[in-house]
Amino acid sequence: MFGGNRSAEFEQRLNGVSYAEIAAAGGGILSTVNATRDATEEELLRQALLRLQPLLAEGVTCLEIKSGYGLTLDSELKMLRVIRKLATLLPVDIQSTCLAAHALPPEYKDRAEDYIDFICDTLLPIVAREKLADAVDAFCEHLAFSPAQVERIFDAAQALGLPVKLHAEQLSALHGSSLAANYHALSADHLEYATQEDAHAMAASGTVAVLLPGAWYLLREKQHPPVNFFRQYQVPMALASDANPGTSPVLSLRLMLNMGCTLFGLTPEEALAGITCHGARALGLAASHGTLAEGKVADFIHWPLSRPAELIYWLGGQLPCTVVYRGKIRGNVHP
């Protein structure tokens, strides 16, 4: 959930302007924070509806939307309320995640511990009381929050009955994924710098490895997630869009299937499991979604293809013939 976009910055980077220069001029994540804070609930709702249309057109029937670009009490609650509103307007199941620990807001410059206090003592109790989120996320990285700070957030979230998940090992090895495993987190995302030890810990806890090839591609990263370690220890691997205005402006889950195979070396079977059964598990919905089984939600798609790999092979092209959502054919996805 966010206001505006950063296409102008994308063009600047193509012309050689560095991210540091863009940020110094008021761009980067701060520009999205400002746009999100300035937007009304109605404006955020309208923008989100437009971005959801391509995903629904491809047949998506369940997805996650996170907060994290407000970073104040009013703005984070505003975003979470819009997410809950979206779920009432569209034929798609939406899981809401509170990612207030996404970045340090300018008001808390050099006061990270105070911001963690705010999240734990003020924001999360309201989120839990108003049932605005299904999980709590954080970003564990040198440029975001330390493992010790993440532990404080996870302790507060779990005390309120909220499951946790984590952005970890995207840019460096802080063993955030092992930390997530210690808390039996639903998922750990990115994981480019995860180690064999991290993979072993995730396997033991059942934490899903969520791979985000869109961000890897847009940032022109070199370090790949340790897919072979995840295979070795049978860590379930999910694929996701990581749709955000800064590092992954991705509105196609099919493209992530292809990138997961071509960039990360997944097999077609692994990629398809990554957006079905393992994706559901990463959302805490394994008991109700992700596979066709008695007692589960009847979500499935009819594609005019000769074999499953064709869905991954084509970049764009044919849309599904039929989308069945909760046992009924889904028609017009416009609210």
WOPE-V521796 format. One record per backbone hydrogen bond with DSSP energy under -1.0 kcal/mol. CO is the residue of the C=O (numbers start at 0). NH is the residue of the N-H. E is the energy in kcal/mol with one decimal. If there is no record, write none. Layout:
# WOPE-V521796
co=CO nh=NH e=E
co=CO nh=NH e=E
This chain:
# WOPE-V521796
co=5 nh=9 e=-1.8
co=6 nh=10 e=-2.0
co=7 nh=11 e=-2.0
co=8 nh=12 e=-2.7
co=9 nh=13 e=-1.8
co=10 nh=14 e=-1.2
co=11 nh=16 e=-2.3
co=12 nh=15 e=-1.7
co=17 nh=21 e=-2.2
co=18 nh=22 e=-2.9
co=19 nh=23 e=-2.3
co=20 nh=24 e=-1.1
co=21 nh=26 e=-2.6
co=22 nh=25 e=-1.9
co=27 nh=30 e=-1.0
co=27 nh=31 e=-1.1
co=28 nh=32 e=-2.6
co=29 nh=33 e=-2.5
co=30 nh=34 e=-2.2
co=31 nh=35 e=-2.6
co=32 nh=36 e=-2.6
co=33 nh=37 e=-2.3
co=34 nh=38 e=-1.2
co=39 nh=43 e=-2.5
co=40 nh=44 e=-2.5
co=41 nh=45 e=-2.3
co=42 nh=46 e=-2.4
co=43 nh=47 e=-2.4
co=44 nh=48 e=-2.4
co=45 nh=49 e=-1.7
co=46 nh=50 e=-1.8
co=47 nh=51 e=-1.9
co=48 nh=52 e=-1.1
co=51 nh=55 e=-2.5
co=52 nh=56 e=-2.5
co=53 nh=57 e=-1.3
co=54 nh=59 e=-2.0
co=55 nh=58 e=-1.3
co=60 nh=92 e=-2.6
co=62 nh=94 e=-2.8
co=64 nh=96 e=-2.1
co=71 nh=75 e=-2.6
co=72 nh=76 e=-2.2
co=73 nh=77 e=-2.2
co=74 nh=78 e=-2.2
co=75 nh=79 e=-2.2
co=76 nh=80 e=-2.3
co=77 nh=81 e=-2.0
co=78 nh=82 e=-2.1
co=79 nh=83 e=-2.0
co=80 nh=84 e=-2.1
co=81 nh=85 e=-2.6
co=82 nh=86 e=-1.4
co=84 nh=87 e=-1.5
co=85 nh=88 e=-1.5
co=85 nh=89 e=-1.4
co=89 nh=91 e=-2.1
co=92 nh=62 e=-2.6
co=94 nh=64 e=-2.6
co=95 nh=133 e=-3.9
co=96 nh=66 e=-2.2
co=97 nh=136 e=-2.7
co=99 nh=101 e=-1.4
co=100 nh=138 e=-2.2
co=104 nh=107 e=-1.9
co=105 nh=108 e=-1.5
co=107 nh=110 e=-2.8
co=110 nh=114 e=-1.7
co=111 nh=115 e=-2.3
co=112 nh=116 e=-2.3
co=113 nh=117 e=-2.1
co=114 nh=118 e=-2.4
co=115 nh=119 e=-2.8
co=116 nh=120 e=-3.1
co=117 nh=121 e=-2.0
co=117 nh=122 e=-2.3
co=118 nh=123 e=-2.7
co=121 nh=125 e=-1.0
co=122 nh=126 e=-2.4
co=123 nh=127 e=-2.8
co=124 nh=128 e=-2.3
co=125 nh=129 e=-2.7
co=126 nh=131 e=-2.3
co=134 nh=97 e=-2.5
co=135 nh=164 e=-1.9
co=137 nh=166 e=-3.2
co=138 nh=144 e=-1.6
co=140 nh=143 e=-1.8
co=144 nh=140 e=-1.1
co=145 nh=149 e=-2.4
co=146 nh=150 e=-2.4
co=147 nh=151 e=-1.4
co=148 nh=152 e=-1.7
co=149 nh=153 e=-2.9
co=150 nh=154 e=-2.7
co=151 nh=155 e=-2.0
co=152 nh=156 e=-2.8
co=153 nh=157 e=-2.8
co=154 nh=158 e=-1.8
co=156 nh=161 e=-2.6
co=157 nh=160 e=-1.3
co=162 nh=135 e=-2.2
co=163 nh=185 e=-2.7
co=165 nh=188 e=-3.1
co=166 nh=139 e=-2.6
co=167 nh=190 e=-2.5
co=168 nh=192 e=-2.9
co=174 nh=178 e=-1.9
co=175 nh=179 e=-2.8
co=176 nh=180 e=-2.0
co=177 nh=181 e=-2.2
co=178 nh=182 e=-1.2
co=179 nh=184 e=-2.6
co=180 nh=183 e=-2.0
co=185 nh=207 e=-2.3
co=186 nh=165 e=-1.5
co=187 nh=209 e=-2.6
co=188 nh=167 e=-2.4
co=188 nh=190 e=-1.2
co=190 nh=193 e=-1.5
co=194 nh=198 e=-2.4
co=195 nh=199 e=-2.4
co=196 nh=200 e=-2.1
co=197 nh=201 e=-2.6
co=198 nh=202 e=-2.2
co=199 nh=203 e=-1.9
co=200 nh=204 e=-1.5
co=201 nh=205 e=-1.4
co=201 nh=206 e=-1.5
co=207 nh=187 e=-2.5
co=208 nh=237 e=-2.7
co=209 nh=189 e=-2.0
co=210 nh=239 e=-1.7
co=211 nh=215 e=-1.6
co=212 nh=216 e=-2.4
co=213 nh=217 e=-2.6
co=214 nh=218 e=-2.2
co=215 nh=220 e=-2.3
co=216 nh=219 e=-1.0
co=224 nh=226 e=-2.4
co=225 nh=229 e=-2.0
co=226 nh=230 e=-2.5
co=227 nh=231 e=-2.7
co=228 nh=232 e=-2.3
co=229 nh=234 e=-2.8
co=230 nh=233 e=-1.0
co=235 nh=208 e=-2.8
co=237 nh=210 e=-3.1
co=247 nh=243 e=-1.9
co=247 nh=249 e=-2.7
co=252 nh=256 e=-1.6
co=253 nh=257 e=-1.9
co=254 nh=258 e=-2.7
co=255 nh=259 e=-2.6
co=256 nh=260 e=-1.5
co=257 nh=261 e=-3.2
co=258 nh=262 e=-2.7
co=258 nh=263 e=-1.0
co=259 nh=265 e=-2.0
co=266 nh=270 e=-2.6
co=267 nh=271 e=-2.5
co=268 nh=272 e=-2.2
co=269 nh=273 e=-1.7
co=272 nh=277 e=-2.4
co=273 nh=238 e=-1.8
co=275 nh=279 e=-2.5
co=276 nh=280 e=-1.7
co=277 nh=281 e=-2.0
co=279 nh=284 e=-3.0
co=280 nh=283 e=-1.5
co=284 nh=287 e=-1.5
co=284 nh=288 e=-2.8
co=287 nh=296 e=-2.8
co=292 nh=295 e=-2.2
co=296 nh=298 e=-1.6
co=297 nh=326 e=-2.8
co=299 nh=323 e=-3.2
co=301 nh=320 e=-2.2
co=301 nh=321 e=-1.3
co=302 nh=304 e=-1.8
co=306 nh=309 e=-1.8
co=307 nh=310 e=-1.6
co=308 nh=312 e=-2.4
co=309 nh=313 e=-1.9
co=321 nh=301 e=-2.9
co=322 nh=329 e=-3.7
co=323 nh=299 e=-1.9
co=324 nh=327 e=-1.5
co=327 nh=324 e=-2.9
